[in-house]
Amino acid sequence: MSSPSSTSSQGVVTTPADDPGVRAAADRRRSLTSIVSRNGAVAVLLLVVVLGVVTVPSFGSADNLRNVALAASFIGIIAAGMTFVIISGGIDLSVGSTYALAVILSASAARYGSWAAIGAGLGAAALVGLVQGVVISWLRLPPFIVTLAGLTGVRGLVFLITHEGNDHPQIEGFRVFEVLGTGRLATIGTPVWIMLVCFAIGWWVLNRTPFGQSLQAIGGNRPAAELMGLPVRRNTVTVYVVSALAAGLAGLLTTAVSGGGQEARIGDSYELQAIAAVVIGGTLLSGGVGSMIGSLAGVSLLFVIQNLIVQGANLNSYVQQVVSGAFLLVVVILQATLSRRSAAAGP
């Protein structure tokens, strides 16, 4: 139906004067919804940190905050790569297994030198991402199914390499790349700085390059992106390689920190933690909307809450999982509500 209108004696049709005001109000609602969706995790993080410092004295100590940042850095690096995938409308369930593969291979290859360790960890991870990206983009198979197969297949490969998990390869003697895990800059561990660099590069790519803009278009409406002539297949392959490389880098840093000796089951559920952090940060699972700053806040929020549970209530890891799951459910419900409000506001 057309909007109400009136006709003057001269036959000129006029539109009610308040229509521009209605459109402006709708624009403001959409803008507010977008701001809340993108920056809500940052606001909640600041609130939780302030409450934590006030209520739990040990939480605000420099040593504790450094430990929280270091623990979050490995999942944070994986989440940075996962942000690209989810914004493009995909999902990567294989990052936990890819992370474990990088840990095992980098520790095994360290006997041949630092470059061998780095090449083995990152090279194997990139290959996993490349295979999955090609299958998803060229065969048009669902990312969930393909990466679920990657999760089980790569984990099986890890158990095969470690002889059913019985071998725990360790680094024999010092290797230069271990500085990446054990070094410090301004009293903060090197892995934390590497995570921040990953997010900074990710922010620049998403917001300042044609590639980042095309990912948001692909995630928002893939058929439309194809009609626009965007390189949908190539970019899809790229995001899965980037996600796998991020998991491989996190695995390499884990080896550098620990000196090897990790079990074959390391990285179990890391994919779920990374996805949870990205979603909590405001990235829509349906794709098209998201930010690196939000994902960084989401990772920080997960680990801050876990640390507060340990410091304040001294509860076990299972309770942490319950709280994290409940928090993720609340965030997803809020996201759905905001999306509906944005849609109701109209174009």
N, C-alpha and C positions, 0 to 999 in steps of 0.2 A: 504494500500500500504506500502511496505517496504521502509526504508530510502535509499537514493542513496548510492551506494557503488562502489568500483573499484576493478578490479582483476589484480594482477601482473602477470608477465610472468611465475612465478612458480605456478600459480593457486591459490594463497592465497587471500582470500577476505579481504579487509580492509575497515574500517569505517571512514568517514570523521572525522578529528581531532577536529572539533568544536562541535561535539555532546555533550561531557561532559560540555562544556561551556553553551550550550543551556539548558541542564538539570539544571545546577547550577543557571542559570538566572530564570528558572521557580520556583525552590525552593526558591529563594530569594523573588520572587513576592508573593508566597503563604505565606512565613513567614511574609512579610510586611503587607499583607492583614490581617493575623491573629492578628498581633500586633495592628493594627489600630482598628480592630473590638473589641478586648478585652479591650483596654486602651483608646479608643477615648473619652469615657465619662469622664475619669479622667482628660484628657488634657483640654477638654471643660469646665469642672467644675472649674479648676484652672484659666482659662482665664476669665470666667464669674465673678468669685470672685474678681480677680484683677480689672477688668473693673468696677465692682460694688463699690469697695472701692474708686476708683479714681473719679467716676462720681457722686456717691450718698454718701455724707459724713456720713449720719446717718446709712448707711448699715453696715459699718465696726465697729460699736461700739460693745463692748463686750456683752452688754445686748441684742442687736438685734441678734447677732450671737447665743447666748445661746437660745433665743426664737425660732429661726429658727431650731436649732438642736432639741429642745424639741418637736416642732410641727412635725418634720420629723420622730421622733423616733417611733411613733405608726405605721405609714405606713411602716417605715423601717423594723420593726420586721416582719410585714406581708410579705413584699417583700423578706426577707431572706428565709422564708418558700416557697414562690412562686418560687424562683429560682430553688429549687430542683425539683419542679413539671415541670417547663418548660424545664429544661435541660433533663428530662426524656422523653420529647415528649408529655407531657400532658398540661392541663390548669385547673385552679381552680377558677370558677366564684362565689363560695359560701363563700369566705373568709369574705366579708363584712357582710353578714347575720350571719355567725358564730361569728364574732367579736361582733355584737350586742347581740347575745344570751349570750355570755360570760359576757358582761357588765351587762345585766339585771339579770342573775342568780347569779353572784357574789355579786351584790348589795342586792339582795333578801336574799341570804344565809348569809350575813355578820352578821345578828343578832345572829347567832349561833357561831360566832367566825371567826377568820382569816383563819384557816384551812378549815372551811366549805366553805368560800367564794372562796378560791383558788381551792378547790376540785370541787366545783360546776361549776366554770368557765372553768377550764381546762378539767375536766371530760366530760362535755357536748360537748366541742369542739372536743376532741379526738374521741368521739363516732360518731360525724358527719363525720369526716375524715375517720374513719374505715369503716363505711357503704358505703361511696362513693368509697373508694379504692377497697373494695371487689366487688362491682357491676361492676366497670370499669375493674378490672383485671380478674375476673372469668367469668363474662358474656360477656366480650369483647365489651362493649358498648362505644360509643365515649365519652371521658371526657367532651367535651363541653356540650353535652346533659345532662349527669348525674349531673354535677355541676351546670348547669342552673336550673335543677329541685331542686337541693339543695339550690340554691339562693332563689327561691320562697318559697320552703317548709319550710326552717328554718326561713325565714322572717315571714311567716305566723304563725309559732310557737311562735315567739317573740310577735306578736300582740295578739295571744291567751293568752299567759302568762300575758300580761299587760292589758288584757281586752280591746282589740281594741285600744291599745296605750294610754289609759286613766290613767294608773298607771305609776308612775315614782319612783320606789323603791329607797330609800336613806339609807345610813348607819347611824344608830342611835348610836351616841357616837363614840369615837376613837377606831379603830382596828389596830393591829400591822402591818398588811399587807399594810396599807395606807402609811407607810414609803417608800415602793417601788415606790410610785408615787410622794411623796412630798419631799423625801430626796435629799441631794446634796452631791457631792464629788468633791472637787476642784472647787467649785462654779457652777458645771454643774449638771443638774438634773439627778436623778437616772435612769429614763427611757432611757436617752441617753446612759448611760453606759451599761444598759441591752441590748440595740440594738447593741452596738459594740461587746459585748460578743457573741450575737447570730450570728453576721456575722463572728466573729473569729472562733467560733465552726464550722459554715457552711463551711468556707474556709478549715479548717483542714479536715473535713469529705470528701469534694469534692476532695481534692488534696492529701490526705495522707492515705486514707482507701480504701479497695476493694469495699466497698459499693458505694463510690463516683465515682470510676472508672467505675463500672458497670452501674451507672445511665447514664453516658455519652455514654456508648456503647449502652444502650437501646434506648436512644434518637436518636442516630445516625442511628441505624438500628436494630429495634426490632426483626425481624425474625432471623437475624444473631446472635443476643444476645441469643435468645432461642436455636439456634443450638450449640452455644458455651457452653451451659449448665448453663448459668447464671440464678439466681432465679428471673426471670422477674416478676412473679405475686407477690411474697412476697415483692420485692422492690417497685413495683407500689403501693401496699397497704401502705407501709411505708411512701412514699413521701406524700401521701394525709393525713395521720395522722400527719406528721410533719407540713404540711401546715396549717392544722386546729389548731394544738396546738399553732403555731405562732400567728394565729388570736386570739385564746383564751387568750394567754399571753398579747397581745396588748389590748384586752378588759378588762382584769383584771387590767392592769396598768391604763387604763382610769378611771375605778371605783375608784382606789386608789388615783388618782389625783383629781377627781371631788367630791368624796364622794357619788356618785350615783346621782339619779335624772335625768338620761338621758332619752331621748325620744326613742320610739321603732324604729324610722327611723334612728337612729344613725348608721353610717357606710355605708350609701348609697353611692355607686360608689367607695368605698374603693378598691374593687377588680380591678376596671379599673385603679386606681392610682398605685396600686401595680404592675399590669402587665406592665403598661407604664414605671414605674421605672426600672423594670427588663429588658425590651426590650431596653430602652435607654442605659442601662449599657452594652449592647453588647450581651446579651443572645438571641440566635435565637429562634423564635417562633416554628420553625420546630424541635427543640431539638438538643441535642448532643453537643452544644457549649455554654459556659457561664462561669461566674465567680462571686464570692461573692463580690470581690472588685469592679467590674463593677456595680453590683446592688446597692451597697452602694453609689457609685458615682452617679448613676442614680437617686436615691431617693434624695440625696443632691441637685442635679442639678434642679430637679423639684421644690423643696421648695425655693431654692435660687432665681430662676427666678420669682416665685410667689411673694416672698418678695420684689424683686427689682421693680416689677410692682407696688406694693403698695407703697413702699418708694419713688420711683422716679417719677412715673406718677400718683399716687393716683387714680388708676383705680379700678373698682369693680371686684367682683369675677367672673362675666361672661366673662370679658375680659381675666382674668387669664386662664379660661378654654379654650378660643379660642387660646391663645398663647401656652398653654401646648399641645393642640391637634395638632396645626400646627408643633410644635417642634417634637412631636412623629411621625408625618407623614414624616418629613424630615429624622429622624433617621431610620425609616423602609425602606425608599427608599435607603438610604446609605447602609443599611445592605444587601438589595437585590443586589445592585450594587457590593458590595464586594464579595458576594457569587458567583455571576456570574463570576467575575474576577478570583476567586480562582478555579472555575470549569474549566474556559478556560485555566488556567495554566497547566492543565493536572495532572495526578497522579505523 
